[in-house]
């Protein structure tokens, strides 16, 4: 009887290992969050009216978009490995943007984990604005986000342009350049 139990457990272990491996690979490559797939981002709430707190204690509103043709918003979390891994690429990308493009981040758990968010941002070299929470459209938008990281693009009025970039791309610069170019095409620029 003991020998049968051992074989039975060995058999289970054989099937669990590939499943566990597949789950780990999926988590490492897809990003973080509960997802229904990219189509769940159709019709995201635009950011036309809101007030947000920033990590450095300032205030950010939809009016802060008006000085730029495009604002790139990277939505992330301090508990998301792919978000943290892409942050140095994000910081480098930000330094090379044209003057008519602004990049900000929105740390979804930044209001409760501000110290951790600062540590991640400082370690990556990111020097821009980070939102940590807000009201009105930003609050609604926050409830619609299911994946981390997610990158969206907004115009001068806070209207979302084009499709969101979901997950951490393997070729960060290329993926962002393509999305940014498509955004300008949609704006007719």
N, C-alpha and C positions, 0 to 999 in steps of 0.2 A: 504494500500500500504506500509506504514512504517513497518508493521509487517512482510510482505513478504521479504523486504530488510534485516531485522534483521535475519530472518531465513536463507536466502541465505548466508549471511556473516558467520553465525555460521557454516553452512554446509561447506563452504570453509576452515574455520579454522580447522575443524575436519580433513580434508584431508591434510592440510599443516603441521600440527604438526608431524605426523609420518614421512613425507618426510624430514622435517628439522632435526628431530632426527636421521634419517638414514644418512643424509649427514654429520652431526657432528661426528657420530660414525666412518664413513668411513675416514674422515680427521684425526681423532685422532689415528686410528690404522694403516693406510696405509702409512703414510709418506707424504712428500710434493712433489709437482711437477706435470707436465703434463705427463701422461704415456700412452703408448700403450701396456703395460704389460711387464713381464720379458723377453719375447723373443726379445724385442728391443735391448737387450744387447748382442746378438750374434754378434760377429765380432767387438767389440769395438776396437778402435785404441790403439795399444800398445804404451808404453811410452819409445821408443828407442832413441829419440833425442829431447831434450827440455832444456830450461833454465827457471827456475821459481824463482819468488821472494818469500821470506818467511815472515811471520808475524813479525819476529824479525829483519828484514832488511838484511838478508843474501841471498845467492844464492843457489839453489838446482838444480842439473841436473840428467840426467839418470845415470851418473857415481856414484852417491850416493847410488844406488841400489847394486853395485858390492860387497860390504862387507857383504851382507846378502843373505842367501838362499832364503828368502821370505821377501817382503815388503808388509805390509797391508796398504792400503790407504782408509781412511774413507772420503767420499765426503759429505759435508754438507753445510748448509746455516744458517746465523744468524736469518732468518725469519722462520725457520722450527722448530716447536715445538717438534716433535719426535726426531729431531737431537739434540736439546738442552737437552731434557730429557735423552737421552742415553749417553751423554758426560761423566758423572761421572762413568758409567760402563766401557766406553772406557778407561778412565784414569786408573781405577783399573786394567783392563785387560792388559794394556800396561806394567804395573809394574811387571807383572808375566810372561812376554814372555821370551823365551830362547834367548841366545845371538845371535843366527843365524837368528832371526826374528826381523825386524824393523817395527814400526808402525808410520805412519804420518797421518796428516789430510790435506784435501784440502778444504778450505773455499771458496766456489764459489763467494761469495760477499765480501770476505775479503779485496780486494784492495780498496773498497769504504767504508767498514764498519769495518775497522781494530780495532778501539777502542771497538766496540761491540763484535767482535770476541775474543779479549783479555779478556774482562770481562767474557764472557761465559767460555772460556778455563781456566782462573784463578779460577773461581768459582767452576769448576768441578774437579780441581786438575790435569788436563792434563799438562804434562811437555815436550811434544815432539815437533817435527817440524810441522809447519802448512804452507802449500803453499797458496798463495793468488792470483796467476795468473802466466801465462807463455806463451811461444811461441811454435811454431811447433807442435809436437805431443800432448802436453798438451792442447794447444788451440783447436785442433781438438777433442780431448777427451772431453773437456769441453762442446763443442757443441753437443756431443752425449748423455750426461747425461740428463735423464728426471726425475728421482726420487731422492729425498733426504730423509733420508740418503741412500747412496750406498757404499758398501764396496767391493773393488776389491783386488786381490792378484797378485803381479808381481814377476818375478824371477830376477836374478842378472843383466839381460840385459834390464829389463823393459817390458818383454813380459807378457801379462795378462794370468793368469793360472786359469782354471776352470771357474765356473760361479760366477757372482756378487751376493752378498747378498743385497737384496733390501728391504728397510724399516727398521724399528726398531723392532727387534725380542723381543718377550715377555721374553724369557729366553736367555739373551744376551750371557752369558758365554758358554752355550751349543751350541748355533748357531755358534758362532765364533770358538769354538773348533772343531766342525764338519767340517766347511769350511776350517780351517787351516789344519786339518788332511787330508782331501781330496786333498788339494793343494800339500802337501808333497807326497802323493801317486802318483799324476800326475807327480811330479818331479822324482819319482823313489827313494825316500829317506825314 
